[in-house]
Amino acid sequence: MRRMHSFSNAHVFVAGGTSGINLGIALAFARQGARVAVLSRSPDKVQAATQALREAGAADVAGFAADVRDAAAVSQALADAAGKWGPIDVLVSGAAGNFVAAAGDLSPNGFKAVVDIDLLGTFHVVRGAWPHLRKPGASIVNITAPQAVLPMPMQVHVCAAKAGIDQLTRTLALEWGSAGVRVNAVSPGPIEGTEGMARLAPSPQALKAWTRAVPLGRFGTPDDIARAVLWMSSPDASYVTGVVLPVDGGIQLGGSSAFTRASGG
């Protein structure tokens, strides 16, 4: 069997990489011996994540406290990381916000907050990284969600933001392919232990409903997503760009009705 590609000493930058799925991704690269930088709003989370990355075996670690909605702060963090380690080999953009709200009750500010974090934040990260990406050879992986393609009750703000991320991914793949930069996305299904699922499934009954909606019959884990991102960022995927890869146990196969049943709609 072919050995997994080594990311030893690769420069990996994970926006939102201090908790949940994104921390799982950062830890996976750390275990491969990469130099890993994470960015998050919370200085406390940044400190805890960098310590965890060191313990996981990262070749070197950096942490930046910045809000993805602040383009200047994000750009500065990316420039500082490149100044420390050189060009970025792998960029993961995964900062996200979510809450449950009926469209008729959702305020304009609530809608804007999610779009600003998810969609505008993703743009800030990838645009700020552009001058510092390894060309050719860099891999960008955006973290999206099934709501990008499947309408879901109580999630109009998230559906709109994630659909934008999917199209941003495809458009950048077209524009940046000539520079040798690949741009893809991973679309996680229900992942255990994440803040997002805690909000979407706040009760044991809701957890059972969501589990029944997954053809594989279980929630995923952060490691399931991390392994997909490792593959997408490796030479094994060197001819893959502009792809939005569902890593969701098959939940998207059930269409919007699966989401509606799982969410009690």
C-alpha positions in Angstrom: 0.0 0.0 0.0 1.3 3.5 -0.9 2.3 5.6 2.1 0.4 8.8 2.8 2.2 11.9 1.6 4.3 13.6 4.2 3.7 17.2 5.0 6.9 17.5 7.1 7.9 21.2 7.4 5.1 22.3 5.0 3.6 25.7 5.8 -0.1 25.1 6.7 -2.4 28.0 7.7 -5.8 27.2 9.1 -8.3 30.1 9.6 -10.7 29.2 12.3 -8.3 26.4 13.4 -8.8 26.6 17.1 -11.9 24.4 17.7 -14.1 21.7 16.2 -13.6 20.6 12.6 -10.9 23.1 11.9 -8.8 22.3 15.0 -9.1 18.6 13.9 -7.6 19.6 10.5 -4.8 21.6 12.1 -4.0 18.7 14.4 -3.9 16.3 11.5 -1.3 18.4 9.7 0.7 18.8 13.0 0.9 15.0 13.3 2.4 15.0 9.8 5.2 17.3 11.0 3.9 20.4 9.3 4.5 24.0 10.5 1.0 25.0 11.4 -0.5 28.5 11.9 -4.0 29.0 13.3 -6.2 32.1 13.4 -9.2 32.8 15.6 -11.0 35.7 17.3 -10.3 34.4 20.8 -6.8 34.8 22.2 -7.5 32.1 24.8 -8.6 29.6 22.1 -5.5 30.5 20.0 -3.2 29.8 23.0 -4.9 26.5 23.8 -4.8 25.4 20.1 -1.1 26.2 19.7 -0.3 24.2 22.8 -2.3 21.2 21.4 -0.5 21.5 18.1 2.9 21.4 19.7 1.9 18.3 21.7 0.7 16.7 18.4 4.2 17.0 16.9 4.1 20.1 14.7 7.5 21.2 13.4 6.6 24.7 14.5 3.5 26.6 15.5 2.1 30.1 15.3 -1.2 31.6 16.4 -3.0 34.8 15.5 -5.9 36.4 17.2 -7.9 38.1 14.5 -11.5 38.3 13.3 -12.0 37.0 9.7 -14.4 40.0 9.1 -11.4 42.3 9.5 -9.6 42.1 6.2 -6.6 44.1 7.3 -6.0 42.0 10.4 -6.3 38.8 8.4 -3.9 40.0 5.7 -1.4 41.0 8.4 -1.6 37.6 10.0 -1.0 35.8 6.7 1.9 38.1 5.9 3.4 37.5 9.3 3.2 33.7 8.8 4.8 34.0 5.4 7.5 36.2 6.9 8.2 33.5 9.5 8.1 30.4 7.3 8.0 31.4 3.7 5.2 30.7 1.1 2.0 29.0 2.2 1.7 25.4 1.0 -1.8 24.7 2.3 -4.5 27.2 3.2 -7.6 26.1 5.0 -10.5 28.6 5.4 -13.1 27.3 7.9 -14.3 30.1 10.2 -18.1 29.9 10.4 -21.1 31.2 12.4 -24.4 29.5 12.8 -27.6 29.7 14.8 -31.2 28.5 14.3 -33.7 31.1 13.2 -36.9 31.1 11.1 -36.5 33.4 8.1 -39.5 35.5 9.2 -37.9 36.2 12.5 -34.3 36.7 11.3 -33.1 40.2 11.6 -31.0 41.8 8.8 -28.1 42.0 11.3 -28.4 38.3 12.0 -28.4 37.4 8.3 -25.4 39.8 7.7 -23.4 38.4 10.6 -23.4 34.9 9.2 -22.7 36.1 5.6 -19.9 38.3 6.9 -18.2 35.5 8.9 -18.7 32.7 6.4 -18.6 34.2 3.0 -16.9 37.5 3.4 -14.5 35.9 5.9 -13.6 33.2 3.4 -12.8 35.9 0.8 -10.7 37.8 3.2 -8.6 34.7 4.0 -8.1 33.6 0.4 -7.5 37.1 -0.9 -5.1 37.9 1.9 -3.2 34.7 1.3 -2.9 35.2 -2.5 0.5 37.1 -2.4 1.9 34.5 0.0 0.8 31.2 -1.7 3.4 28.9 -3.1 3.1 29.3 -6.9 2.9 26.7 -8.3 2.0 24.1 -5.8 -0.3 25.7 -3.2 -3.6 24.0 -2.2 -6.6 25.9 -0.8 -9.4 24.1 0.9 -12.5 26.0 2.0 -14.9 24.4 4.5 -18.5 24.7 3.3 -21.7 22.7 4.3 -24.5 20.8 2.7 -26.8 23.8 3.2 -25.0 25.3 0.1 -27.0 23.0 -2.2 -29.8 21.7 0.0 -32.3 24.2 1.5 -32.8 23.6 5.2 -35.5 25.1 7.5 -34.3 27.7 10.0 -31.0 28.1 8.0 -31.7 30.6 5.3 -28.7 32.7 6.4 -26.3 29.7 6.4 -27.7 28.4 3.1 -27.0 31.7 1.4 -23.5 32.1 2.8 -22.4 28.5 2.1 -23.7 28.7 -1.5 -21.5 31.7 -1.9 -18.5 29.8 -0.6 -19.1 27.0 -3.2 -19.1 29.5 -6.1 -16.2 31.4 -4.7 -14.2 28.1 -4.6 -15.1 27.3 -8.3 -14.3 30.8 -9.5 -11.0 31.0 -7.8 -10.1 27.6 -9.2 -10.7 29.0 -12.7 -8.7 32.2 -12.0 -5.8 30.8 -10.1 -5.2 27.5 -11.8 -2.8 29.2 -14.3 -0.6 30.0 -11.3 -0.5 26.4 -10.2 -2.8 27.0 -7.2 -5.6 24.5 -6.6 -8.8 25.6 -4.9 -11.3 23.0 -3.6 -13.8 22.7 -0.8 -15.0 20.1 1.7 -18.6 19.9 2.7 -18.9 18.1 6.1 -22.1 16.4 7.1 -23.2 16.0 10.7 -20.0 15.9 12.8 -20.0 14.8 16.4 -18.9 17.1 19.1 -19.1 20.3 17.1 -20.8 23.6 18.2 -22.8 23.6 15.0 -24.4 20.3 15.6 -25.1 21.2 19.2 -27.3 24.0 17.9 -29.0 22.0 15.1 -29.6 19.0 17.3 -30.0 20.2 20.9 -31.8 17.2 22.3 -31.4 13.4 22.3 -34.5 13.1 20.0 -33.0 15.5 17.5 -29.7 13.6 17.5 -31.6 10.4 16.7 -33.4 12.1 13.9 -30.2 13.4 12.4 -28.5 10.0 12.7 -31.4 8.4 10.9 -31.0 10.9 8.1 -27.4 9.7 7.4 -27.3 6.7 5.1 -24.1 5.4 6.9 -26.0 5.6 10.1 -23.6 7.6 12.2 -22.2 11.1 12.7 -18.8 11.8 11.3 -15.7 12.8 13.3 -13.3 15.7 12.9 -10.8 13.0 11.7 -13.1 12.1 8.8 -12.9 15.6 7.6 -9.2 16.0 8.3 -8.3 12.9 6.2 -10.2 14.4 3.3 -8.4 17.7 3.6 -5.0 15.9 3.8 -5.8 14.1 0.6 -7.0 17.2 -1.2 -3.8 19.0 -0.2 -1.5 16.2 -1.3 0.1 15.4 -4.6 -2.4 12.5 -4.9 -4.9 15.2 -5.7 -2.7 17.2 -8.0 -5.2 17.2 -10.8 -8.2 18.1 -8.6 -9.4 21.6 -8.5 -12.8 23.4 -8.4 -14.3 20.4 -6.5 -16.7 20.6 -3.6 -16.3 17.2 -1.9 -19.2 16.0 0.3 -17.8 14.2 3.4 -21.2 13.6 4.9 -22.0 9.9 5.2 -24.4 10.3 2.2 -26.8 12.7 3.9 -27.0 14.9 0.7 -28.3 11.9 -1.2 -31.6 12.3 0.7 -32.1 15.8 -0.6 -33.8 18.6 1.2 -36.4 16.3 2.6 -33.8 14.6 4.7 -32.8 17.9 6.3 -36.4 18.8 6.8 -37.2 15.6 8.7 -33.9 15.8 10.7 -34.6 19.3 11.8 -38.2 18.6 12.7 -39.5 20.9 9.9 
